[in-house]
């Protein structure tokens, strides 16, 4: 088990392309090196193959994917003696678009997907998972969709799994979340303890969620969810995460399985496949 007071690997960070993050990729890498990181993964919000007329305001466009890949790979080569850099995407599991998304990214050396289910449907009229609700059907819908995502075998980690903000019957929450934690464990997908939630005082990390995860023996990974260079190396957030991890006896890992995303990658040496959008 890693030292609970140290963090040397992070697989959750964003870029300016998602329209709600600041700083260049180079700034993130140099700050990560200064802060003692040995492994850094970029996992910006994945583009979605939406039909014409639907333009997301919270993720890169499909037309920006090639530049994202090229930028990260260039940094990976440039800083190869200083830090291990990986290329990923934070993916919303939208069943209607997931198959097409896999086809869109198969020409690129994407190494991993993080599951980050912000919406139960899509951002176009769908339910935001982080909005407070006492409706048990919203909780059940969230657990159902992420369980289906986990079963695809495509996800290396489950980002902020406690984003769902349920304020209703604690007994209903206990039953649904316990079943979800068991599903993640059966699928061998670690749950992310999210530093951005700690840093900004959001509804997550949820003590109730992590108590259940500890009881179920889920593997946990820390993730900065960095949207700004200032999120890297923040000592107060690190100490808060370490205290929660130690208090509950969570089983922490620092590495994710980079072989999970099979069948959708190419060799890094090959040039990017042309995309006509």
Secondary structure, DSSP 4 states (H G I P E B T S, - for coil): ---TT---EE--B--GGGSS--S-HHHHHHHHHHTT-SEEEEEEEPP--PPTT---SSS--GGGHHHHHHHHHHHHHHTTTT-EEEEEEEE---HHHHHHHHHHHTTS---EEEE---BSS-TTTPPBTTS-B--HHHHHHHHHHHHHHHHTT-EEEETTGGG--B-S-HHHHHHHHHHHHHHHHHTT-EEEEEHHHHHHT-S-S-HHHHHHHHHHT-EEEEE--BSSGGGTT-HHHHHHHHHHHHHHT-EEES---TTSS-SS---TTSPPPP---
